[in-house]
Amino acid sequence: MKITAVRVTPIAIKDPALLNAAGVHEPFGLRSIIEVVGANGLVGLGETYGDAPVLGLLTRAAPSLVGLSAFDVNGMLARLKALAPQVSTGHVEMELAPGSLASNLVTSAFSAFEVAFMDLQARTLGIPLVELLGGAVRDKVSYSAYLFYKWDASVDPEYAPDPYGEAVNAGQIVQQARQMIDQYGFESIKLKAGVFDPMEEAGAILALKAAFPNQPLRIDPNSNWSMATSLKVAEKLRGSLEYYEDPTPTLEGMAALHKATGMPLASNMVITNWAELKRSIELNAVQILLSDHHFWGGLRATQALAQTCQTFGLGLSMHSNSHLGISLMAMTHLAASVQHLSYACDTHYPWQSDEVLVGGKVPIVGGCVHLTNQPGLGVELDQDKLAELHEAFKVCRIRTRNDVAQMQRYRPEWTQVKPRF
């Protein structure tokens, strides 16, 4: 079945002032929405980063995919490789924004098109996409409450009001968790750290433990802590964490930390490719890998990653960036197909107020996204909302995410230091 058209639409979605190790989220997150049209009139959907490097390759490649079979993902990959820039684009690269990394351009673009190709395949066959991945081993996928230190929207008129308000201390973090859990039913909690004094952030975890004694807890300072700080926090939080995510930089640093503490360490930062995974296994640096099909090269590549983790006794979960429902459903179909899924997955989805889907946001019930029997990803594109968010992109000042530059608007002396504490 031939592809007759491929459309790539960049959009800008509202994002709150979420704080992290690099700085603060900009008021808009960039995404790209993919539509792959088949000769049968059906349309496969994909979603990925909207940063300039990825968007550039997606838009260059789209016309070249017309005429391919919707099942020819190898042919699609070959055309992407032929069109990818051979030298650095010169764009700012930021570790917390995988869409800005020139080194990962082809796999990022491939993953977006692969989801759309497979969505079209499944729609054509009249089956849920998960069946193309081997079938569902679970009919619902658990996600975690993803807490952030954040500023209130009043910090800058560019930010849209959000229902959570300010969170700059432990009490406000607990309230944020309560609000998110009440609405979505999450059964595990992750705190994005690396922002304030590490012992203060550790105190927020202990406050969460007191408020939610039965909820597994995680903390993620995005490699922003030195070894000495990581050890101090580990001692304070001993017995309180489900896992300790990216506390300190480098594979060697993580290996030394695990050897010293015995705590299970998770990462999406020191393992970002197969060579780093091999080295981590040799060092016993990371015990839980946070996968991401947007970054690792698609759904089937992530299934292979899951099998590798199972073979070597590593736990597996999923990493997240700001995203909408197409990505959430792709994550859910993938996670539903993976036998070896050890932990609830990350998602930023509760932080996003915009959506491009008919019917609005995907429901999260009991902390889970449930599969349906609808063909493909099981969602449909709302063309009016897509057009509205595309207009937002056209007037948006942002073209490549840069949390450092955004923080410098409020604190001109700010620089990215790693580790900071």
C-alpha positions as CSV (number, residue, x, y, z in Angstrom):
1,M,0.0,0.0,0.0
2,K,1.6,3.2,-1.2
3,I,2.1,6.5,0.6
4,T,0.5,9.4,-1.3
5,A,1.4,12.3,1.0
6,V,3.4,13.1,4.1
7,R,2.6,16.2,6.2
8,V,4.8,17.6,8.9
9,T,3.2,20.4,11.0
10,P,5.3,22.1,13.7
11,I,3.3,23.3,16.7
12,A,3.9,25.3,19.9
13,I,2.2,24.1,23.1
14,K,1.9,26.0,26.4
15,D,4.4,24.9,29.0
16,P,4.6,26.0,32.7
17,A,7.7,27.5,34.3
18,L,9.1,24.2,35.4
19,L,12.5,24.4,37.0
20,N,15.4,21.9,36.4
21,A,19.1,21.6,36.5
22,A,19.6,23.6,33.3
23,G,17.2,26.5,34.2
24,V,13.5,26.8,33.5
25,H,11.2,25.6,30.8
26,E,10.3,28.2,28.2
27,P,6.6,29.2,28.0
28,F,6.2,27.1,24.8
29,G,7.3,23.6,24.0
30,L,7.8,22.7,20.4
31,R,6.4,19.5,18.8
32,S,6.1,18.1,15.3
33,I,3.0,16.3,14.2
34,I,3.4,13.8,11.4
35,E,0.6,12.7,9.0
36,V,1.3,9.8,6.6
37,V,-1.5,9.4,4.0
38,G,-2.0,6.0,2.4
39,A,-3.5,5.3,-1.1
40,N,-6.5,3.9,0.8
41,G,-7.3,7.3,2.3
42,L,-6.2,6.3,5.8
43,V,-3.8,8.5,7.8
44,G,-1.0,7.4,10.2
45,L,0.0,9.8,13.0
46,G,3.3,10.5,14.7
47,E,4.6,13.1,17.1
48,T,8.2,14.1,18.0
49,Y,10.4,17.0,18.9
50,G,9.8,20.4,17.1
51,D,13.3,21.8,17.7
52,A,14.8,23.3,14.5
53,P,17.4,20.5,13.8
54,V,14.8,17.7,13.9
55,L,12.1,19.7,12.2
56,G,14.5,20.6,9.4
57,L,15.2,16.9,8.6
58,L,11.5,15.9,8.9
59,T,10.4,18.6,6.5
60,R,13.2,17.8,4.0
61,A,12.5,14.1,4.1
62,A,8.7,14.2,3.9
63,P,8.4,14.6,0.1
64,S,10.9,11.8,-0.5
65,L,8.7,9.3,1.3
66,V,5.8,9.6,-1.1
67,G,5.6,6.5,-3.2
68,L,7.1,4.2,-0.6
69,S,5.1,1.3,0.7
70,A,3.8,2.0,4.2
71,F,5.5,-1.2,5.3
72,D,9.0,-0.1,3.9
73,V,10.5,1.4,7.0
74,N,14.0,0.3,5.8
75,G,13.5,2.4,2.7
76,M,12.3,5.3,4.8
77,L,15.5,5.1,7.0
78,A,17.7,5.0,3.9
79,R,16.1,8.2,2.6
80,L,16.5,9.9,6.0
81,K,20.2,9.1,6.1
82,A,20.7,10.4,2.6
83,L,19.1,13.7,3.5
84,A,20.6,14.2,7.0
85,P,23.2,17.0,7.3
86,Q,26.8,15.7,7.3
87,V,28.1,18.5,9.5
88,S,26.9,20.2,12.7
89,T,24.0,22.6,12.1
90,G,25.4,25.1,14.5
91,H,22.3,25.1,16.8
92,V,22.6,25.2,20.5
93,E,22.7,21.6,21.9
94,M,21.2,21.1,25.3
95,E,21.5,17.9,27.2
96,L,17.9,18.1,28.6
97,A,16.5,18.7,25.1
98,P,17.2,15.6,22.9
99,G,15.5,17.3,19.9
100,S,18.5,19.7,19.8
101,L,21.2,17.1,19.5
102,A,22.7,16.8,16.0
103,S,24.3,13.5,16.9
104,N,20.8,11.9,17.3
105,L,19.1,13.6,14.3
106,V,18.4,10.5,12.2
107,T,17.1,8.3,14.9
108,S,14.9,11.1,16.2
109,A,13.3,11.6,12.8
110,F,13.1,7.9,12.1
111,S,11.2,7.3,15.3
112,A,8.6,9.8,14.4
113,F,8.0,8.5,10.9
114,E,8.1,4.8,12.1
115,V,5.2,5.5,14.5
116,A,3.2,7.1,11.7
117,F,4.1,4.3,9.3
118,M,3.0,1.7,11.8
119,D,-0.1,3.6,12.7
120,L,-1.1,3.6,9.1
121,Q,-0.2,-0.1,8.8
122,A,-2.4,-1.0,11.8
123,R,-5.3,1.2,10.6
124,T,-5.1,-0.5,7.2
125,L,-5.3,-4.0,8.8
126,G,-8.0,-2.8,11.3
127,I,-6.0,-3.7,14.4
128,P,-4.5,-1.8,17.3
129,L,-0.8,-0.9,16.8
130,V,0.3,-3.1,19.7
131,E,-0.6,-6.2,17.6
132,L,2.2,-5.2,15.2
133,L,4.6,-5.2,18.1
134,G,3.7,-8.8,19.0
135,G,0.5,-8.2,21.0
136,A,-0.4,-6.8,24.3
137,V,1.0,-8.4,27.5
138,R,-1.0,-5.9,29.5
139,D,-4.1,-3.9,28.7
140,K,-3.1,-0.8,30.7
141,V,0.2,1.0,31.3
142,S,1.1,2.7,34.6
143,Y,2.5,6.2,34.7
144,S,4.1,8.1,37.5
145,A,3.2,11.5,39.0
146,Y,6.0,13.8,37.7
147,L,6.6,16.6,40.2
148,F,8.6,19.8,39.5
149,Y,9.7,22.7,41.5
150,K,8.2,25.6,39.6
151,W,7.3,29.2,39.5
152,D,3.8,30.6,39.3
153,A,2.8,31.8,35.8
154,S,2.8,35.4,37.2
155,V,6.6,35.4,36.8
156,D,6.2,36.4,33.1
157,P,3.1,37.2,31.0
158,E,4.3,34.8,28.4
159,Y,3.4,31.9,30.7
160,A,-0.2,30.7,30.7
161,P,-1.9,30.2,34.0
162,D,-1.8,26.5,35.2
163,P,-3.7,24.7,37.9
164,Y,-0.7,23.9,40.1
165,G,0.7,27.3,41.0
166,E,4.1,27.9,42.7
167,A,6.2,25.0,44.1
168,V,9.4,26.1,45.7
169,N,9.4,24.2,49.0
170,A,8.5,20.8,50.4
171,G,5.0,21.8,51.5
172,Q,4.1,23.0,48.0
173,I,5.6,19.9,46.4
174,V,3.4,17.7,48.6
175,Q,0.4,19.8,47.7
176,Q,1.3,19.4,44.0
177,A,1.5,15.6,44.4
178,R,-1.8,15.5,46.2
179,Q,-3.5,17.5,43.4
180,M,-2.0,15.3,40.7
181,I,-2.8,12.1,42.4
182,D,-6.3,13.1,43.2
183,Q,-6.9,13.9,39.5
184,Y,-5.1,11.1,37.9
185,G,-4.7,8.3,40.5
186,F,-0.9,7.9,40.1
187,E,0.5,5.2,42.3
188,S,4.2,6.3,42.2
189,I,5.9,9.7,42.4
190,K,9.0,11.2,40.8
191,L,10.5,14.6,41.9
192,K,12.6,16.6,39.4
193,A,15.5,17.9,41.5
194,G,18.8,19.6,40.9
195,V,17.3,23.0,41.5
196,F,17.6,24.0,45.2
197,D,19.9,22.9,48.0
198,P,20.2,19.1,47.7
199,M,19.4,18.4,51.3
200,E,16.3,20.6,51.0
201,E,15.2,18.5,48.0
202,A,15.9,15.3,50.0
203,G,13.7,16.8,52.6
204,A,10.9,17.1,50.1
205,I,11.2,13.4,49.4
206,L,10.9,12.6,53.1
207,A,7.8,14.9,53.2
208,L,6.3,13.0,50.3
209,K,7.1,9.7,52.1
210,A,5.2,10.9,55.1
211,A,2.3,12.1,53.1
212,F,2.2,9.1,50.8
213,P,3.7,6.2,52.7
214,N,2.7,3.5,50.2
215,Q,3.8,5.3,47.0
216,P,7.2,4.4,45.5
217,L,9.4,7.5,45.2
218,R,12.1,8.6,42.8
219,I,14.3,11.7,42.6
220,D,16.1,13.0,39.5
221,P,18.6,15.9,39.7
222,N,19.7,15.4,36.1
223,S,23.3,14.7,37.0
224,N,23.6,18.0,38.9
225,W,25.2,16.6,42.1
226,S,28.8,15.9,42.8
227,M,29.8,12.5,44.2
228,A,30.0,13.9,47.7
229,T,26.5,15.4,47.5
230,S,25.1,12.3,45.9
231,L,26.5,10.2,48.8
232,K,25.0,12.6,51.4
233,V,21.6,12.5,49.8
234,A,21.8,8.7,49.4
235,E,22.4,8.4,53.1
236,K,19.6,10.7,54.0
237,L,17.1,8.9,51.7
238,R,18.3,5.3,52.4
239,G,15.2,3.1,52.4
240,S,12.9,5.9,51.0
241,L,13.6,5.5,47.2
242,E,12.4,3.1,44.6
243,Y,15.4,4.2,42.6
244,Y,17.9,7.0,42.5
245,E,17.9,8.6,39.0
246,D,20.9,10.4,37.4
247,P,22.3,11.9,40.6
248,T,25.8,12.4,39.4
249,P,27.6,12.7,36.0
250,T,29.3,10.0,33.9
251,L,29.1,6.3,33.8
252,E,32.2,6.0,36.0
253,G,30.6,8.3,38.6
254,M,27.4,6.3,38.6
255,A,29.4,3.1,39.0
256,A,31.3,4.5,42.0
257,L,28.1,5.7,43.6
258,H,26.4,2.3,43.2
259,K,29.4,0.5,44.6
260,A,29.5,2.8,47.6
261,T,25.7,2.8,48.4
262,G,24.3,-0.4,46.8
263,M,21.3,1.7,45.8
264,P,19.6,1.0,42.4
265,L,20.5,3.8,40.0
266,A,18.4,4.8,36.9
267,S,19.4,6.8,33.9
268,N,18.4,8.4,30.7
269,M,21.5,10.7,30.6
270,V,24.6,8.5,30.9
271,I,23.1,5.8,28.7
272,T,21.8,7.3,25.4
273,N,23.2,4.8,22.9
274,W,24.2,1.1,22.6
275,A,27.9,1.8,23.2
276,E,27.1,3.6,26.5
277,L,24.8,0.7,27.5
278,K,27.7,-1.8,26.8
279,R,30.1,0.2,28.9
280,S,27.5,0.6,31.7
281,I,27.0,-3.2,31.9
282,E,30.8,-3.6,32.1
283,L,30.9,-1.1,35.0
284,N,27.6,-2.0,36.7
285,A,26.9,1.7,36.6
286,V,23.2,1.8,36.0
287,Q,20.6,-0.8,37.1
288,I,17.5,0.7,35.5
289,L,17.4,2.1,32.0
290,L,14.9,4.8,31.2
291,S,14.1,4.2,27.5
292,D,12.5,6.7,25.1
293,H,11.4,5.6,21.6
294,H,11.7,9.2,20.4
295,F,15.4,9.1,21.2
296,W,16.4,5.5,20.8
297,G,15.1,5.1,17.2
298,G,11.5,4.0,17.4
299,L,9.2,1.3,18.7
300,R,11.0,-1.8,17.5
301,A,14.4,-0.5,18.5
302,T,13.1,0.1,22.0
303,Q,11.7,-3.5,22.1
304,A,15.2,-4.7,21.3
305,L,16.5,-2.5,24.1
306,A,14.0,-4.0,26.5
307,Q,15.1,-7.5,25.5
308,T,18.7,-6.5,26.1
309,C,17.9,-5.1,29.5
310,Q,16.1,-8.4,30.4
311,T,19.1,-10.4,29.2
312,F,21.5,-8.5,31.4
313,G,19.2,-8.2,34.4
314,L,18.6,-4.5,34.1
315,G,15.3,-2.9,35.1
316,L,13.4,-0.9,32.4
317,S,11.1,2.2,32.5
318,M,10.4,5.1,30.1
319,H,11.7,8.7,30.0
320,S,9.5,11.6,29.0
321,N,9.8,15.1,27.6
322,S,6.9,17.6,27.2
323,H,4.5,15.9,24.8
324,L,0.9,15.4,23.6
325,G,-1.4,12.5,23.2
326,I,0.0,10.9,20.0
327,S,3.3,10.4,21.8
328,L,1.5,9.2,24.9
329,M,-0.4,6.6,22.9
330,A,2.8,5.5,21.1
331,M,4.5,5.1,24.5
332,T,1.5,3.1,25.8
333,H,1.3,0.7,22.9
334,L,5.0,0.1,23.1
335,A,4.9,-0.4,26.9
336,A,2.0,-2.7,26.6
337,S,4.0,-4.9,24.2
338,V,7.1,-5.2,26.4
339,Q,7.3,-8.2,28.7
340,H,10.1,-6.7,30.6
341,L,8.7,-3.4,32.0
342,S,9.8,-3.0,35.6
343,Y,8.4,0.4,36.7
344,A,5.7,2.9,36.0
345,C,6.7,5.2,33.1
346,D,7.4,8.9,33.2
347,T,5.1,11.4,31.5
348,H,4.9,15.2,31.4
349,Y,1.3,14.9,30.1
350,P,-0.5,16.3,33.1
351,W,1.6,19.5,32.6
352,Q,0.2,20.0,29.1
353,S,-3.1,21.9,28.7
354,D,-3.1,21.8,24.8
355,E,-4.0,18.8,22.7
356,V,-4.4,18.0,19.0
357,L,-6.8,15.0,19.3
358,V,-10.5,14.7,18.6
359,G,-12.2,14.6,22.0
360,G,-9.3,16.3,23.8
361,K,-6.8,14.8,26.2
362,V,-6.2,11.0,26.6
363,P,-7.7,9.8,29.9
364,I,-5.3,8.7,32.7
365,V,-7.4,6.6,35.2
366,G,-5.9,5.0,38.2
367,G,-2.5,6.2,37.1
368,C,-2.8,4.2,33.9
369,V,-3.5,4.7,30.2
370,H,-5.8,2.0,29.0
371,L,-5.6,0.4,25.5
372,T,-8.7,0.2,23.4
373,N,-9.7,-2.0,20.4
374,Q,-9.6,1.0,18.0
375,P,-7.2,0.5,15.0
376,G,-3.7,2.0,15.1
377,L,-2.9,4.3,18.0
378,G,-6.6,4.6,18.6
379,V,-6.7,8.4,18.4
380,E,-7.8,10.9,15.7
381,L,-6.3,14.3,14.7
382,D,-8.4,17.4,15.3
383,Q,-7.4,19.5,12.3
384,D,-8.8,22.7,13.8
385,K,-6.7,22.3,17.0
386,L,-3.7,21.4,14.8
387,A,-4.1,24.6,12.8
388,E,-4.5,26.7,16.0
389,L,-1.3,25.3,17.5
390,H,0.6,25.7,14.2
391,E,-0.4,29.4,14.3
392,A,1.0,29.5,17.8
393,F,4.3,28.1,16.4
394,K,4.5,30.7,13.7
395,V,4.3,33.6,16.2
396,C,6.4,31.9,18.9
397,R,9.9,33.3,19.4
398,I,11.4,29.8,20.1
399,R,12.9,27.5,17.5
400,T,15.2,25.4,19.6
401,R,14.6,24.7,23.3
402,N,17.1,26.4,25.6
403,D,16.2,26.4,29.3
404,V,19.5,28.1,30.1
405,A,18.7,31.2,28.0
406,Q,15.2,31.3,29.5
407,M,16.6,31.4,33.0
408,Q,19.0,34.2,32.0
409,R,15.9,36.3,31.2
410,Y,15.3,36.4,35.0
411,R,18.8,35.8,36.3
412,P,21.4,37.3,33.8
413,E,24.3,35.8,35.7
414,W,23.0,32.2,35.3
415,T,25.3,29.7,33.6
416,Q,24.9,25.9,33.2
417,V,27.2,24.2,35.6
418,K,27.4,20.4,35.9
419,P,27.5,19.4,38.7
420,R,26.2,22.5,40.4
421,F,26.0,21.2,43.9
